Amino acid sequence: MKKIITLVTFFICFQIHANAQMCFGINMKSGMGFEMLSYNAKDKPMGKLLYTIKEVINEGGATVLKIELQSFNTKDKLESTNSYSCRCKGNEILVDMTSMMAAQENPMLKDAKMTFTSNDLTYSDNYTIGASLKDASLKGEGEMGGGMKLEYSMDMKNRKVESQENITVPSGTYNAYKITSDMTVSTKTLMNISFDFQTVSYRAPKILWDVKTETYRKGKLMSYTVLSKVF
């Protein structure tokens, strides 16, 4: 009888371990998520972004997170809902670049019928100061009302781990890595419109999402977000 109980206990523990979907040492479950608050350069609130994990699956040895992104205005009214996915394997997480586009809420793309191809944004749980990181990009093609063709691209290059410092945000204080990059966003219809930005992302060990982000244009701060809640 004792052997039977031991075998049953072993089987249950094995099943729990086998079914656990790990990412950066965290057992990921649907319903988990985080909240980011957005501000302009003058610290005026611009709204919030709510990220919720809707599904966690194992695919080819990687943990895949299906995430819902909801955007709220300053009156806490829901303005849009988008979905994207992340793939976590080893000490890396690959983020679908459509998440960056969804967070920006480009009005030109809102009603366009688009098809996107993502060269995923890669983050690690183990950084070295001074290290260069992989480029990332998003390419899209589609059409607007009246059959007008539309091309869209977002490129993140020159990604580098600049430093490590303590960052305090509403959700707590973190010893985070400062990651800088150059970003170019282009749209092409009858004419080509392109903007260059500089971005800063603060990443902390054992945290899947940004602790803080900053967006600059020509060296001037335009906006920033802070991690306000983890659930």
Secondary structure, 3 states (H helix, E strand, C coil): CHHHHHHHHHHHHHHHHHHCCEECCEECCCCCEEEEEEEECCCCEEEEEEEEEEEEEEECCEEEEEEEEEEECCCCCEEEEEEEEEEEECCEEEECCHHHHHHHCCHHHCCCEEEEEEECEEEECCCCCCCECCCEEEEEEEECHHHCEEEEEEEEEEEEEEEEEEEEECCEEEEEEEEEEEEEEEEECCCEEEEEEEEEEEECCCCCCCCEEEEEECCEEEEEEEEEEEC
